[in-house]
Amino acid sequence: MKNNNLFIIYIICLLIPATSLLAADPVILVEDVEPPKPATQTWLPEEIELAPTSDGGELLRNIPGISGSRMGGRGIDPIIRGQNNNRLNILLDGAYVHGGCPNRMDPPTAYTSMNSYDSITVIKGSQTVIYGGGGPGGTVLFERRTPRFTADEPFRAEASAGYKSNSDTQQYGADVGAGTTNWFLRGIADYTDANNYEDGNGDSVRSAYRNKEGVAILGYTPNDNTRLELSYEANREEDVLFAGAGMDSPYSDNDTTRLKFETGTPMGFLAGARAELYYSDIDHLMDNYSLRKLTSPMKMRVPSTSRTGGGRMSGEIHTRNNMIWTIGADYQKNNRDADRFSGMASGGRPTNLQSILWPDVDLEQTGLFAEFSRPLTDTDNLKAGIRYDYVDTSANRANEDANVPTMPGMSVQRSPSDLYDLYYNTRKDDQTEHNLGGFITLEHLLSPTSTVYATLSRTVRTADATERYIASDNGMDGSMRWVGNPDLDPEAHHQLELGYTRDAGFWDTAVSVYYNNVSDYIMRDRAHGQDGIEQDDNASIYRNVDAELYGFEMEAGIRWASHWSSRATLAYVHADNTDDNRAIAQVPPLGGTVSLEYARNDWNIGGLVRADASQHRVQDNPDKNSGQDAGTTSGWGTLDLFAGYEGAEHFTVSAGINNVFDKAYAYHVNQANVDPFNPDAVQVNEPGREYWLRVSAYF
């Protein structure tokens, strides 16, 4: 712990002289992506993916202020500023892809391969209303943007291969496109095969998986300002093992179709327009016997589906005084259905319908939004937005009975509505909401290289299918039940953010501080007879509480000499349930990084230290609180080494060592166990030392 404290002090010492104690996130410009905004960063994947990553969630953990919970080798669930799940709006090339697992084995980022995306944009907090309702923690955009082909460049191709020693992970990818000035066809393929890895103690961690992805994009580009694209994407996950759950996933399949149109050609009062349609179809299976030795008293099998369809239309209007408006509407409908079947340990495939986990849940959202930006003076700019969302939810199978065992040889018929009535004294399964949110940002240019900004916002998030309608019941013990609350109110986030950025050429710096007061925060808790909770049996339940979150993020970079550079980051968030005067579970501790790199001509070499402080503000006792934390977490620090070489315009190779000293450690955040016989939270260790190599060729 002493070493971790020294490391944090070192970060602060590096930050202070470079920041003047003020900063927001520095930005990296990417071609064809609009200029950065406050608290917004855009990257090329290779800029933040030092070593091959399993999915987008693991990649996002390389960004300051973002953590992620691990259940296995894949499916890292991102957390931004202490907020997770659908408190984040995550769009995959314009589409919402809601996972098919009730316990989030497959968050949206599980369906991302970094070989298939051209850029990643992270918008922290509430800085826009364009990308859907909710998302108070932030918005993440994984985007594909195929440059227009020309007569001189009718063909492009890239091939890549990667390897990680610890888990014997092999990655192969190809990205091939061909076209004319008017048409193009692009195909992307990615394949990853990983075995279990070992942690720093030398213990094997259940983390093996196999993933295959294919994307086909047909585009029409009649001019530089107009683009029409039709794409189809198929993701196939196979034999995914999870150390942090009582079940594994034999398969998780996703098919996503997208149709996108955009034009910068004026049409009447519109200076430009954009329209998108998408449909995602996920089939997921988890069980406790086909990929592991059965240790529970009964076999359990959970087939589930998640279907998401929607679209967005927006137009840009330019008015007097250089004011730019973006107006539009969006629609999203998600249907989720999941059953849990049980059977004798000695029998075949389980067939007894033991719980209706997601009772054919429909969640429908229709939104209207308007956002504008205008200069006030030569040094001041104002940006603001307003958004209205109509929400309609229902559980179509809430009154269907399941066959719940109460003791050996005996059972009772109980529906999801019976569970809602038992814990909340309600049987209703339909809800409607009218949610209103917005933001206002004022930017002030202190100098040609420095800016300060302030953002005030209100964001309203509706409960998701799990929070409102989950109905897990093993019948024998209340502490093993998991019951959604149909009467949940939407949570309203009222945030204030202040920030500063500066780029002086040889050094840059950024700081943001934020405060978030939340009305009706939706908290997963245990049933202890609280207000509105009818039972005191430790069941996992949901209720509304008031909460507050606050924190800061700091980042600084400096070029020591012509070839030497360093970067340091620091992030912290504090979250409280103010109704009960206790901490909110699953909040990462103070954490940061320090890097040193030498780059010359076509090659570079460097090192990166990552560290988290200990976390003692936990909820780890289900008899007294929510029990969502696995326990307190000790501070840790690791060292990664990396090197790269660009052999020519068409070839790059990079290699490195992660966790050089083979440290045994885990991120504090974890996910709850999906095992109905042992629902306690499980913390999963990160990989121990691993060597990695990646080679890419461009044509």
Secondary structure by P-SEA (a helix, b strand, c coil): caaaaaaaaaaaaaaaaaccccccbbbbbbcccccccccbbbbcccccccccccccccccccccccccccccccccccccccccccccccccccbbbbbccccccccccccccccccccccccccccccccccccccbbbbbbbbbccccccccccccccccccccccbbbbbbbbbbbccccbbbbbbbbbbbccccccccccccccbbbbbbbbbbbbbccccbbbbbbbbbbbbcbbbbccccbbbcbbbbbbbbbbbbbcccccccccbbbbbbbbbbbbbbbccccccccccbbbbbbbbbbbbccccbbbbbbccbbbbbbbbbbbbbbbbbbbbbbccccccccccccccccbbbbbbbbccccccccccccbbbbbbbbbbbbbbbbccccccccccccccbbbbbcaaaaaaacccccccbbbbbbbbcbbbbbbbcccccccccccbbbbbcccccccbbbbbcccccccbbbbbccccbbbbbbbbbbbbbbcccccbbbbbbbbbbccccccccccccccccccccccbbbbbbbccccbbbbbbbbcccccbbbbbbbbbbbbccccccccccccccccbbbbbbbccccccbbbbbbbcccccccccccccccccccbbbbbbbbbbbccccccccbbbbbbccccccccccccccccccccccccbbbbbccccccbbbbbbcc
